[in-house]
Structures are given as structure tokens and as C-alpha cells.
């Protein structure tokens, strides 16, 4: 949903830290920005400090799961 929203918003450039290898829409499991149905092309820069960002996300989700 997020990648589709970025395409609809006609973002010029998207920069992010960690890929979502299971469900990511901008280069994780699929790259919707390069899909033939995408009417807008944008520059994608992913994997910036990927190890650090992945660790932060893992810690955050682990904490979220233990709070339930």
C-alpha cells in the first residue's frame, strides 16, 4: 500500500534504510516503481545503513509483541 501511495503521489525520489524482503514493494519482494502498470517513475535508494535500520525495526516489533 505504501509503495502504491508513493507512486500515486508522484514522488520523485524515495530513500529508505531497510528492505522488507518478504513484503516490500520497492525492491524487497517486488519493485512496483518499475512495474509496467506504474504510470510514474521514481528514483529508489534503499538499504541506507540497512543493518542498523533492520536491527532498530526488529527491536521495535519485538517490544510491540511483548506489550500485547
FENZIUR-V701381 format. One record per residue. N is the residue number from 1. NEAR is the number of other C-alpha atoms within 12 Angstrom. Layout:
[[N:NEAR] [N:NEAR]]
This chain:
[[1:12] [2:16] [3:31] [4:25] [5:17] [6:25] [7:28] [8:19] [9:17] [10:18] [11:20] [12:16] [13:19] [14:24] [15:20] [16:23] [17:23] [18:25] [19:29] [20:23] [21:17] [22:12] [23:16] [24:21] [25:25] [26:37] [27:27] [28:21] [29:13] [30:18] [31:27] [32:29] [33:32] [34:20] [35:18] [36:10] [37:13] [38:20] [39:17] [40:22] [41:25] [42:25] [43:21] [44:26] [45:20] [46:24] [47:21] [48:16] [49:16] [50:20] [51:15] [52:16] [53:19] [54:20] [55:16] [56:16] [57:18] [58:17] [59:14] [60:14] [61:14] [62:13] [63:12] [64:11] [65:10] [66:9] [67:8] [68:7]]
